[in-house]
Amino acid sequence: MDTTRFETELRADGFEQIETKRLPADSSTTEHSHPFDVRALVLDGQIALTVAGVARSYTTGEVFTMAANCKHAENIGTVGVSYLVGRRPATT
């Protein structure tokens, strides 16, 4: 999916805060959550998200989503990761 189309879809779905993020290689976070919904398109590299003890990796061209307040940890691959991300305030 191209970034223009992805960004258009984000806006149509109420994701108003949109930015490109870059995280360094071999970095990680402890379990945490965010008070907003997330939808992101991986532009380059790899990120693994662990939710409820289950890890899933996302690479270039893949989209990941996460509901507000979902507890998760992040592990970044050996080349880092960049992604186009939209954030939407929680609706509950």
N, CA, C and O atoms as a GROMACS GRO file, in nm:
protein
  368
    1MET      N    1   0.085  -0.118   0.000
    1MET     CA    2   0.000   0.000   0.000
    1MET      C    3   0.089   0.124   0.000
    1MET      O    4   0.189   0.130   0.072
    2ASP      N    5   0.053   0.223  -0.080
    2ASP     CA    6   0.134   0.344  -0.082
    2ASP      C    7   0.095   0.436   0.034
    2ASP      O    8  -0.016   0.428   0.087
    3THR      N    9   0.187   0.521   0.072
    3THR     CA   10   0.169   0.604   0.191
    3THR      C   11   0.056   0.706   0.176
    3THR      O   12  -0.014   0.736   0.273
    4THR      N   13   0.036   0.758   0.055
    4THR     CA   14  -0.071   0.855   0.033
    4THR      C   15  -0.207   0.790   0.057
    4THR      O   16  -0.292   0.847   0.124
    5ARG      N   17  -0.226   0.673   0.002
    5ARG     CA   18  -0.352   0.601   0.022
    5ARG      C   19  -0.372   0.566   0.169
    5ARG      O   20  -0.482   0.581   0.222
    6PHE      N   21  -0.265   0.518   0.234
    6PHE     CA   22  -0.275   0.481   0.374
    6PHE      C   23  -0.314   0.602   0.459
    6PHE      O   24  -0.401   0.592   0.546
    7GLU      N   25  -0.251   0.714   0.434
    7GLU     CA   26  -0.282   0.836   0.510
    7GLU      C   27  -0.425   0.882   0.485
    7GLU      O   28  -0.492   0.928   0.578
    8THR      N   29  -0.473   0.871   0.362
    8THR     CA   30  -0.611   0.906   0.330
    8THR      C   31  -0.708   0.818   0.408
    8THR      O   32  -0.807   0.867   0.462
    9GLU      N   33  -0.679   0.689   0.414
    9GLU     CA   34  -0.764   0.596   0.488
    9GLU      C   35  -0.760   0.625   0.639
    9GLU      O   36  -0.863   0.616   0.706
   10LEU      N   37  -0.643   0.660   0.690
   10LEU     CA   38  -0.634   0.696   0.831
   10LEU      C   39  -0.727   0.813   0.862
   10LEU      O   40  -0.806   0.808   0.956
   11ARG      N   41  -0.718   0.918   0.782
   11ARG     CA   42  -0.800   1.037   0.805
   11ARG      C   43  -0.949   1.004   0.795
   11ARG      O   44  -1.030   1.053   0.874
   12ALA      N   45  -0.985   0.921   0.698
   12ALA     CA   46  -1.126   0.882   0.680
   12ALA      C   47  -1.179   0.806   0.801
   12ALA      O   48  -1.298   0.811   0.832
   13ASP      N   49  -1.089   0.735   0.870
   13ASP     CA   50  -1.128   0.656   0.986
   13ASP      C   51  -1.108   0.730   1.119
   13ASP      O   52  -1.118   0.670   1.226
   14GLY      N   53  -1.080   0.860   1.112
   14GLY     CA   54  -1.072   0.941   1.233
   14GLY      C   55  -0.936   0.948   1.299
   14GLY      O   56  -0.925   0.997   1.411
   15PHE      N   57  -0.833   0.900   1.231
   15PHE     CA   58  -0.696   0.910   1.284
   15PHE      C   59  -0.640   1.045   1.240
   15PHE      O   60  -0.595   1.061   1.127
   16GLU      N   61  -0.645   1.142   1.332
   16GLU     CA   62  -0.606   1.279   1.297
   16GLU      C   63  -0.458   1.307   1.323
   16GLU      O   64  -0.398   1.388   1.253
   17GLN      N   65  -0.401   1.243   1.422
   17GLN     CA   66  -0.260   1.265   1.453
   17GLN      C   67  -0.178   1.162   1.374
   17GLN      O   68  -0.177   1.044   1.409
   18ILE      N   69  -0.110   1.208   1.268
   18ILE     CA   70  -0.038   1.119   1.177
   18ILE      C   71   0.107   1.166   1.167
   18ILE      O   72   0.133   1.285   1.150
   19GLU      N   73   0.200   1.071   1.178
   19GLU     CA   74   0.342   1.105   1.166
   19GLU      C   75   0.422   0.982   1.124
   19GLU      O   76   0.375   0.869   1.133
   20THR      N   77   0.544   1.007   1.078
   20THR     CA   78   0.638   0.900   1.050
   20THR      C   79   0.734   0.890   1.167
   20THR      O   80   0.792   0.990   1.209
   21LYS      N   81   0.750   0.768   1.219
   21LYS     CA   82   0.840   0.746   1.333
   21LYS      C   83   0.952   0.653   1.289
   21LYS      O   84   0.935   0.568   1.203
   22ARG      N   85   1.068   0.672   1.352
   22ARG     CA   86   1.184   0.586   1.330
   22ARG      C   87   1.235   0.542   1.466
   22ARG      O   88   1.259   0.626   1.553
   23LEU      N   89   1.250   0.411   1.486
   23LEU     CA   90   1.303   0.358   1.612
   23LEU      C   91   1.434   0.286   1.582
   23LEU      O   92   1.447   0.220   1.479
   24PRO      N   93   1.531   0.298   1.672
   24PRO     CA   94   1.665   0.244   1.646
   24PRO      C   95   1.670   0.091   1.652
   24PRO      O   96   1.586   0.026   1.716
   25ALA      N   97   1.769   0.037   1.584
   25ALA     CA   98   1.793  -0.108   1.580
   25ALA      C   99   1.810  -0.165   1.720
   25ALA      O  100   1.866  -0.102   1.809
   26ASP      N  101   1.760  -0.286   1.735
   26ASP     CA  102   1.780  -0.365   1.858
   26ASP      C  103   1.732  -0.295   1.984
   26ASP      O  104   1.785  -0.319   2.093
   27SER      N  105   1.632  -0.209   1.972
   27SER     CA  106   1.576  -0.145   2.091
   27SER      C  107   1.448  -0.218   2.132
   27SER      O  108   1.391  -0.295   2.054
   28SER      N  109   1.404  -0.192   2.253
   28SER     CA  110   1.282  -0.256   2.301
   28SER      C  111   1.218  -0.171   2.409
   28SER      O  112   1.280  -0.080   2.464
   29THR      N  113   1.093  -0.203   2.439
   29THR     CA  114   1.023  -0.137   2.548
   29THR      C  115   0.966  -0.245   2.640
   29THR      O  116   0.943  -0.358   2.599
   30THR      N  117   0.945  -0.207   2.764
   30THR     CA  118   0.874  -0.296   2.855
   30THR      C  119   0.725  -0.282   2.826
   30THR      O  120   0.684  -0.193   2.751
   31GLU      N  121   0.646  -0.370   2.884
   31GLU     CA  122   0.502  -0.365   2.860
   31GLU      C  123   0.445  -0.230   2.903
   31GLU      O  124   0.477  -0.179   3.010
   32HIS      N  125   0.362  -0.174   2.818
   32HIS     CA  126   0.299  -0.045   2.842
   32HIS      C  127   0.172  -0.036   2.757
   32HIS      O  128   0.142  -0.128   2.681
   33SER      N  129   0.099   0.073   2.769
   33SER     CA  130  -0.019   0.096   2.686
   33SER      C  131  -0.027   0.243   2.650
   33SER      O  132   0.045   0.326   2.705
   34HIS      N  133  -0.115   0.273   2.556
   34HIS     CA  134  -0.136   0.411   2.512
   34HIS      C  135  -0.285   0.444   2.524
   34HIS      O  136  -0.368   0.355   2.504
   35PRO      N  137  -0.321   0.568   2.554
   35PRO     CA  138  -0.462   0.605   2.567
   35PRO      C  139  -0.527   0.640   2.432
   35PRO      O  140  -0.620   0.720   2.427
   36PHE      N  141  -0.480   0.580   2.323
   36PHE     CA  142  -0.533   0.607   2.189
   36PHE      C  143  -0.521   0.481   2.104
   36PHE      O  144  -0.437   0.395   2.130
   37ASP      N  145  -0.606   0.472   2.000
   37ASP     CA  146  -0.596   0.365   1.902
   37ASP      C  147  -0.480   0.395   1.809
   37ASP      O  148  -0.448   0.511   1.783
   38VAL      N  149  -0.416   0.289   1.758
   38VAL     CA  150  -0.302   0.302   1.667
   38VAL      C  151  -0.327   0.219   1.542
   38VAL      O  152  -0.376   0.107   1.548
   39ARG      N  153  -0.291   0.277   1.427
   39ARG     CA  154  -0.281   0.201   1.302
   39ARG      C  155  -0.154   0.248   1.233
   39ARG      O  156  -0.134   0.369   1.215
   40ALA      N  157  -0.068   0.154   1.195
   40ALA     CA  158   0.061   0.192   1.138
   40ALA      C  159   0.098   0.104   1.020
   40ALA      O  160   0.068  -0.015   1.016
   41LEU      N  161   0.164   0.165   0.923
   41LEU     CA  162   0.218   0.098   0.805
   41LEU      C  163   0.370   0.095   0.818
   41LEU      O  164   0.432   0.201   0.826
   42VAL      N  165   0.429  -0.024   0.821
   42VAL     CA  166   0.575  -0.035   0.831
   42VAL      C  167   0.635   0.005   0.696
   42VAL      O  168   0.605  -0.054   0.593
   43LEU      N  169   0.721   0.106   0.699
   43LEU     CA  170   0.785   0.157   0.578
   43LEU      C  171   0.917   0.088   0.551
   43LEU      O  172   0.954   0.068   0.436
   44ASP      N  173   0.987   0.052   0.658
   44ASP     CA  174   1.118  -0.010   0.643
   44ASP      C  175   1.155  -0.078   0.774
   44ASP      O  176   1.126  -0.024   0.881
   45GLY      N  177   1.218  -0.195   0.768
   45GLY     CA  178   1.264  -0.262   0.888
   45GLY      C  179   1.163  -0.358   0.945
   45GLY      O  180   1.078  -0.412   0.874
   46GLN      N  181   1.173  -0.380   1.076
   46GLN     CA  182   1.090  -0.481   1.143
   46GLN      C  183   1.063  -0.441   1.287
   46GLN      O  184   1.150  -0.388   1.356
   47ILE      N  185   0.938  -0.468   1.331
   47ILE     CA  186   0.898  -0.447   1.469
   47ILE      C  187   0.818  -0.569   1.513
   47ILE      O  188   0.734  -0.619   1.438
   48ALA      N  189   0.843  -0.616   1.634
   48ALA     CA  190   0.764  -0.724   1.692
   48ALA      C  191   0.686  -0.667   1.809
   48ALA      O  192   0.741  -0.599   1.895
   49LEU      N  193   0.558  -0.695   1.811
   49LEU     CA  194   0.470  -0.652   1.919
   49LEU      C  195   0.428  -0.775   1.997
   49LEU      O  196   0.383  -0.874   1.939
   50THR      N  197   0.441  -0.768   2.128
   50THR     CA  198   0.399  -0.878   2.214
   50THR      C  199   0.276  -0.834   2.292
   50THR      O  200   0.280  -0.737   2.368
   51VAL      N  201   0.167  -0.906   2.271
   51VAL     CA  202   0.039  -0.879   2.337
   51VAL      C  203  -0.009  -1.008   2.402
   51VAL      O  204  -0.018  -1.111   2.336
   52ALA      N  205  -0.039  -1.003   2.530
   52ALA     CA  206  -0.086  -1.120   2.605
   52ALA      C  207   0.009  -1.239   2.588
   52ALA      O  208  -0.034  -1.354   2.576
   53GLY      N  209   0.139  -1.210   2.588
   53GLY     CA  210   0.240  -1.315   2.580
   53GLY      C  211   0.267  -1.370   2.442
   53GLY      O  212   0.350  -1.459   2.426
   54VAL      N  213   0.199  -1.318   2.340
   54VAL     CA  214   0.217  -1.366   2.203
   54VAL      C  215   0.284  -1.256   2.120
   54VAL      O  216   0.234  -1.144   2.110
   55ALA      N  217   0.398  -1.291   2.059
   55ALA     CA  218   0.472  -1.195   1.976
   55ALA      C  219   0.435  -1.213   1.829
   55ALA      O  220   0.418  -1.325   1.781
   56ARG      N  221   0.422  -1.100   1.759
   56ARG     CA  222   0.400  -1.103   1.615
   56ARG      C  223   0.489  -0.997   1.552
   56ARG      O  224   0.494  -0.883   1.598
   57SER      N  225   0.560  -1.038   1.446
   57SER     CA  226   0.650  -0.947   1.376
   57SER      C  227   0.581  -0.885   1.255
   57SER      O  228   0.500  -0.948   1.188
   58TYR      N  229   0.616  -0.759   1.230
   58TYR     CA  230   0.565  -0.686   1.114
   58TYR      C  231   0.684  -0.630   1.039
   58TYR      O  232   0.777  -0.576   1.098
   59THR      N  233   0.682  -0.644   0.906
   59THR     CA  234   0.790  -0.597   0.822
   59THR      C  235   0.737  -0.502   0.715
   59THR      O  236   0.617  -0.474   0.709
   60THR      N  237   0.826  -0.454   0.632
   60THR     CA  238   0.794  -0.356   0.529
   60THR      C  239   0.666  -0.392   0.454
   60THR      O  240   0.651  -0.503   0.401
   61GLY      N  241   0.574  -0.296   0.451
   61GLY     CA  242   0.449  -0.314   0.378
   61GLY      C  243   0.334  -0.368   0.460
   61GLY      O  244   0.220  -0.369   0.414
   62GLU      N  245   0.362  -0.412   0.582
   62GLU     CA  246   0.256  -0.467   0.666
   62GLU      C  247   0.198  -0.359   0.756
   62GLU      O  248   0.266  -0.262   0.790
   63VAL      N  249   0.072  -0.378   0.795
   63VAL     CA  250   0.001  -0.284   0.880
   63VAL      C  251  -0.026  -0.350   1.015
   63VAL      O  252  -0.066  -0.467   1.022
   64PHE      N  253  -0.004  -0.274   1.122
   64PHE     CA  254  -0.045  -0.324   1.253
   64PHE      C  255  -0.140  -0.224   1.317
   64PHE      O  256  -0.134  -0.104   1.293
   65THR      N  257  -0.229  -0.278   1.399
   65THR     CA  258  -0.328  -0.197   1.470
   65THR      C  259  -0.324  -0.235   1.617
   65THR      O  260  -0.285  -0.346   1.655
   66MET      N  261  -0.366  -0.141   1.699
   66MET     CA  262  -0.373  -0.167   1.842
   66MET      C  263  -0.480  -0.076   1.901
   66MET      O  264  -0.481   0.045   1.878
   67ALA      N  265  -0.569  -0.136   1.977
   67ALA     CA  266  -0.674  -0.060   2.043
   67ALA      C  267  -0.615   0.019   2.160
   67ALA      O  268  -0.514  -0.021   2.218
   68ALA      N  269  -0.678   0.128   2.193
   68ALA     CA  270  -0.637   0.208   2.308
   68ALA      C  271  -0.631   0.120   2.432
   68ALA      O  272  -0.714   0.031   2.452
   69ASN      N  273  -0.531   0.145   2.515
   69ASN     CA  274  -0.512   0.077   2.644
   69ASN      C  275  -0.472  -0.070   2.633
   69ASN      O  276  -0.474  -0.141   2.733
   70CYS      N  277  -0.436  -0.116   2.514
   70CYS     CA  278  -0.388  -0.253   2.495
   70CYS      C  279  -0.244  -0.262   2.547
   70CYS      O  280  -0.156  -0.192   2.498
   71LYS      N  281  -0.222  -0.347   2.646
   71LYS     CA  282  -0.086  -0.364   2.699
   71LYS      C  283  -0.002  -0.442   2.598
   71LYS      O  284  -0.045  -0.545   2.546
   72HIS      N  285   0.119  -0.389   2.573
   72HIS     CA  286   0.207  -0.451   2.474
   72HIS      C  287   0.352  -0.412   2.501
   72HIS      O  288   0.381  -0.314   2.570
   73ALA      N  289   0.442  -0.491   2.444
   73ALA     CA  290   0.585  -0.458   2.445
   73ALA      C  291   0.631  -0.453   2.300
   73ALA      O  292   0.571  -0.516   2.213
   74GLU      N  293   0.737  -0.379   2.274
   74GLU     CA  294   0.789  -0.361   2.138
   74GLU      C  295   0.935  -0.407   2.134
   74GLU      O  296   1.013  -0.376   2.224
   75ASN      N  297   0.970  -0.480   2.028
   75ASN     CA  298   1.108  -0.519   2.002
   75ASN      C  299   1.140  -0.486   1.858
   75ASN      O  300   1.070  -0.528   1.766
   76ILE      N  301   1.246  -0.409   1.839
   76ILE     CA  302   1.282  -0.360   1.707
   76ILE      C  303   1.393  -0.447   1.649
   76ILE      O  304   1.484  -0.489   1.720
   77GLY      N  305   1.384  -0.475   1.520
   77GLY     CA  306   1.480  -0.561   1.451
   77GLY      C  307   1.619  -0.500   1.438
   77GLY      O  308   1.645  -0.388   1.484
   78THR      N  309   1.707  -0.575   1.374
   78THR     CA  310   1.849  -0.540   1.366
   78THR      C  311   1.880  -0.419   1.277
   78THR      O  312   1.990  -0.366   1.281
   79VAL      N  313   1.783  -0.377   1.196
   79VAL     CA  314   1.805  -0.258   1.113
   79VAL      C  315   1.718  -0.141   1.156
   79VAL      O  316   1.716  -0.037   1.090
   80GLY      N  317   1.646  -0.158   1.266
   80GLY     CA  318   1.555  -0.053   1.311
   80GLY      C  319   1.423  -0.065   1.238
   80GLY      O  320   1.399  -0.162   1.167
   81VAL      N  321   1.337   0.034   1.257
   81VAL     CA  322   1.208   0.034   1.190
   81VAL      C  323   1.162   0.178   1.169
   81VAL      O  324   1.186   0.265   1.252
   82SER      N  325   1.097   0.200   1.058
   82SER     CA  326   1.027   0.326   1.038
   82SER      C  327   0.884   0.291   0.996
   82SER      O  328   0.861   0.195   0.924
   83TYR      N  329   0.790   0.372   1.044
   83TYR     CA  330   0.650   0.345   1.011
   83TYR      C  331   0.570   0.474   1.010
   83TYR      O  332   0.602   0.570   1.081
   84LEU      N  333   0.466   0.473   0.929
   84LEU     CA  334   0.371   0.582   0.922
   84LEU      C  335   0.258   0.545   1.016
   84LEU      O  336   0.194   0.442   0.997
   85VAL      N  337   0.233   0.628   1.118
   85VAL     CA  338   0.138   0.591   1.223
   85VAL      C  339   0.031   0.697   1.241
   85VAL      O  340   0.057   0.818   1.235
   86GLY      N  341  -0.090   0.649   1.263
   86GLY     CA  342  -0.202   0.736   1.296
   86GLY      C  343  -0.249   0.704   1.437
   86GLY      O  344  -0.251   0.588   1.478
   87ARG      N  345  -0.287   0.806   1.509
   87ARG     CA  346  -0.341   0.790   1.645
   87ARG      C  347  -0.481   0.851   1.649
   87ARG      O  348  -0.506   0.957   1.593
   88ARG      N  349  -0.571   0.779   1.717
   88ARG     CA  350  -0.710   0.825   1.730
   88ARG      C  351  -0.750   0.815   1.875
   88ARG      O  352  -0.727   0.712   1.939
   89PRO      N  353  -0.809   0.921   1.931
   89PRO     CA  354  -0.852   0.915   2.071
   89PRO      C  355  -0.945   0.797   2.095
   89PRO      O  356  -1.025   0.760   2.009
   90ALA      N  357  -0.933   0.738   2.213
   90ALA     CA  358  -1.019   0.626   2.251
   90ALA      C  359  -1.164   0.670   2.249
   90ALA      O  360  -1.196   0.784   2.286
   91THR      N  361  -1.251   0.582   2.206
   91THR     CA  362  -1.393   0.617   2.195
   91THR      C  363  -1.477   0.561   2.309
   91THR      O  364  -1.599   0.578   2.310
   92THR      N  365  -1.414   0.493   2.405
   92THR     CA  366  -1.490   0.435   2.515
   92THR      C  367  -1.481   0.519   2.639
   92THR      O  368  -1.539   0.484   2.742
   0.00000   0.00000   0.00000
